[in-house]
Amino acid sequence: MTDLLAIILFSLSVTGPIFVLLGLGILLMRIGLLNDAFIDVGSRLVFSLGLPALLFLSISKTSIGASSNLALVGYGLSMTLVVFVLLEYLATRYVSPAEDRGVVVQGAYRSNMGIIGLALCANAYGEQGLIVASLYVGLVTILFNVLAVITLSRSLQRRQGIGRMLKGIARNPLIIGILLAMPVSIGDIELPTVVLRSVQYVADLTLPLALICTGASLNFKTFQAEIRNTLLSSGLKLVVVPVVFSVGGILLGFRGIELGVLLLMSSAPTAAASYVMVRAMGANAPLAANIIVLTTLGSLVTTSLGIVLLRSLGLM
């Protein structure tokens, strides 16, 4: 009984702060201390500066040659492709109208790794969790963006030029932060203290600000039509995808922090960036918003249950 209580308390220590900051964002929005302009500016600040700084700092401290990290990243990339193909097949059979298939698929595979995923890893494992997860987040995020363009273009029956796609990827601030960190990590370069502290200050504000903005941006009024597709995509995101990632990781021998990163990243809710992409491409934006709202709330429960299960089995 004591062991079970310890596991539950550990789970709450990981997901609890996420819930508190999301709730704080909702509360501040309700009482008028935050507004849409703040959310817009804060979200852009996080995406354009905060997250790149956080990823740069974490990756620059990481040994790129560490085989466990490379194996973890390789597994994450491979399993993301497997899950994507599976979701595309399921969407073809069970999602209608056809124009909404890309929204459902993206909502099911695209985790909010950069904000909630990293926050979960930091709560669970501290700085070591960030170091292990950062390279994973960076490279899998690139794949997320490519697959999103493919599935949305396919369902909308549009062609997306490869040049335009590559240009969008090259301009992504997260990818720029990762590429700047690579030479530092590979060359084992020691950066000046003033640079490290400056980047650290920016990185430190990232997760709290991002979570507050995420909570403030949740709009429960959008949860209305398209209930069937919302529940289908959310169920796949909250249950099927984390189970597939975790079981596959267990079978391949991942344990401890690596398995924990797989669970926490795959069980993170649908990324808010999915809404931006859906809206920009003229797809069903209300459906994308519904999926984000439901998975954000549901992940607090499913992630906690996943942590309890893996910890009780001595795997995480």
Summary of the structure (lengths in Angstrom):
residues: 316
radius of gyration: 18.8
end to end distance: 18.7
largest distance: 58.0
contacts: 1108
relative contact order: 0.18
helix: 82%
strand: 1%
